[in-house]
Amino acid sequence: MAPPAPLVRTARSLWHWQWQQLMGGLGPADAEGNYRRPDGAFSVLPPLPDEAAAADGHVLIVGRSCPWAHRAWLVWSLRGLGASISLVVVDPDPAEGRWRFAEAFEGCHTLIELYRRSGADAGQRATVPALYSRRERRILVGESARLIELLNRWPSPDAPNLEPAPQQEATDQWRDRLQSSVNDGVYRCGFARTQAAYDRAEAALFEALGDADRALARAPWLSGPQLSLADVVLFPTLIRLELVYAPLFGCSRLPLWQLPALWRWRQRFHALPGVAATCWPEAWRRDYFGALFPLHPSGIVPAGPPLATLVEGPPALGGPGETQPMPDPGNNDG
Ligand SMILES: N[C@@H](CCC(=O)N[C@@H](CS)C(=O)NCC(=O)O)C(=O)O
């Protein structure tokens, strides 16, 4: 028997109140309900080390599910920086809401210990990515937008330059727009506290993706003929779109194949040497669906498309009017 209406009304308003409290723990919102990402520690671009210092004990700390860490990991990988900067992958600890090291790192078991020891204030969050210097025994940068610039200038013979001079202005413009409308934009959709806040974020997100699609119909990379940091910052968000952001954050207005230049760009980027090794779809889905309790209280990880269907071959559906039969689950012939 259905519960009586007054009980349902009370339960709903209690749950809504509780949801607002829990959302406050995920991230702050302004008076209109728009999500505002808090400022992080170590956000200033440090001086570039000379060649000798650059080869001396630097460590890039990343988490697999984090899109901000993913962009730094990509620059590290695309520029082949493994010889001078080692990589440490931290694991999420959803019960405690923090990152922990698989093995003690510089005497620390959690990232927050390393942040505090490096001089971060008590109220500051310990976020990935972070670049650590073993020689100075401290974190040098904890802000991904600055970190990717530093890694792009890091001395490394024959490494590609991801800020090609003729495209610098377009690269910077795209990076600005993507940072707010797309990279943070998906979080503004998912963490919105009101319908109006969600509507604003969602409209800005798909307007930016539409513009990116038009730019990519004219050139192979976002800011022109050469790969740049603009492509690097777009990829971590777009590769998580169908797997996480569409189902969990409500970024589901269009399937990406309806932006065909963007769809092909994503395949092209994923095929670049070193990129596939930075992609961990199972970890992304487990961490997002498992950790963001106020958005997904059951913690159940839904099935999603295998990554291969997004990054290899043509989209499953060619477009309006062109449908394909559903695969027969009992038929293993392909
Ligand atoms: N502004 C930072 C944001 C990074 C960030 O929010 N990272 C998240 C993971 S996706 C994190 O480490 N959060 C831990 C926390 O907030 O305590 C950047 O771009 O580097």
Ligand as a Chemical Component Dictionary entry (heavy atoms), coordinates in Angstrom:
data_LIG
# 
_chem_comp.id                   LIG 
_chem_comp.type                 NON-POLYMER 
_chem_comp.pdbx_formal_charge   0 
_chem_comp.three_letter_code    LIG 
# 
loop_
_chem_comp_atom.comp_id 
_chem_comp_atom.atom_id 
_chem_comp_atom.alt_atom_id 
_chem_comp_atom.type_symbol 
_chem_comp_atom.charge 
_chem_comp_atom.model_Cartn_x 
_chem_comp_atom.model_Cartn_y 
_chem_comp_atom.model_Cartn_z 
_chem_comp_atom.pdbx_ordinal 
LIG N1  N1  N 0 41.880 23.846 -8.876  1  
LIG C1  C1  C 0 42.314 22.559 -8.744  2  
LIG C2  C2  C 0 41.130 21.614 -8.545  3  
LIG C3  C3  C 0 41.556 20.208 -8.407  4  
LIG C4  C4  C 0 40.492 19.372 -7.705  5  
LIG O1  O1  O 0 39.402 19.855 -7.353  6  
LIG N2  N2  N 0 40.813 18.075 -7.520  7  
LIG C5  C5  C 0 39.902 17.223 -6.795  8  
LIG C6  C6  C 0 39.752 15.873 -7.455  9  
LIG S1  S1  S 0 38.916 15.961 -9.010  10 
LIG C7  C7  C 0 40.466 16.935 -5.421  11 
LIG O2  O2  O 0 41.611 16.542 -5.310  12 
LIG N3  N3  N 0 39.646 17.104 -4.391  13 
LIG C8  C8  C 0 40.008 16.776 -3.043  14 
LIG C9  C9  C 0 39.329 17.693 -2.051  15 
LIG O3  O3  O 0 38.611 18.614 -2.457  16 
LIG O4  O4  O 0 39.552 17.487 -0.854  17 
LIG C10 C10 C 0 43.096 22.208 -9.995  18 
LIG O5  O5  O 0 42.612 22.463 -11.101 19 
LIG O6  O6  O 0 44.196 21.727 -9.841  20 
# 
loop_
_chem_comp_bond.comp_id 
_chem_comp_bond.atom_id_1 
_chem_comp_bond.atom_id_2 
_chem_comp_bond.value_order 
_chem_comp_bond.pdbx_ordinal 
LIG N1  C1  SING 1  
LIG C1  C2  SING 2  
LIG C1  C10 SING 3  
LIG C2  C3  SING 4  
LIG C3  C4  SING 5  
LIG C4  O1  DOUB 6  
LIG C4  N2  SING 7  
LIG N2  C5  SING 8  
LIG C5  C6  SING 9  
LIG C5  C7  SING 10 
LIG C6  S1  SING 11 
LIG C7  O2  DOUB 12 
LIG C7  N3  SING 13 
LIG N3  C8  SING 14 
LIG C8  C9  SING 15 
LIG C9  O3  DOUB 16 
LIG C9  O4  SING 17 
LIG C10 O5  DOUB 18 
LIG C10 O6  SING 19 
# 
